Amino acid sequence: MLGRGAIAVHYARVFGKLGLLPVASALNLGYALPRQPTFQLPVWTCTSPPFQGRKYIGGYYQTVAGYTPTYTERGWQLSLELGAGHSVFIGLDADIASRVAQAARGEWEVLNAIEPVVPEGTWSSEFAWLFDGTVAAPLLYFIPTQVMIL
């Protein structure tokens, strides 16, 4: 149970950074959220190795001087201005997020079954990732593809 508690507190911090404060609070303090409310979240799909095709919940930060690219039917469209900064995607693997949300609703044993996320193949140095399923990389490597209910 101590290990489960450490995992819950760890993911509480991740959910807090993603703006899902009720889930973060339940994980951090050890109480079970009711089945309602639910949260409708965008799901982003990674388009580049090492996580190509993997789905994430999350969002992006824009650098202070940066411009957010525009997503169109042809993909991401960038500003023509050079040196303007960029946007950084921060996310959590959608499958892991779903399991952790189950734990926050009282099914704490699912925390024991979370497997490490291991990259496959080679990847750009622009990717930052941890075995817990979190990732940070330029927004251009991710596209919004669906909606998920947690």
Number of C-alpha atoms within 10 A of each C-alpha: 9 7 10 15 16 14 18 23 19 15 24 24 18 20 23 15 14 17 13 16 15 16 26 25 19 20 29 20 13 17 15 18 19 10 11 8 9 13 12 10 17 18 23 26 21 21 15 16 16 16 22 14 13 16 22 29 24 23 21 17 14 16 13 10 9 15 15 20 16 11 13 8 6 6 11 16 13 14 13 7 9 7 8 13 14 19 19 20 21 22 26 26 21 23 15 23 20 16 19 26 25 20 23 28 19 17 13 21 14 16 22 11 9 15 11 11 15 13 14 10 8 10 13 10 7 11 16 13 18 13 11 18 19 21 18 18 20 17 21 21 19 25 18 16 12 11 12 14 10 19
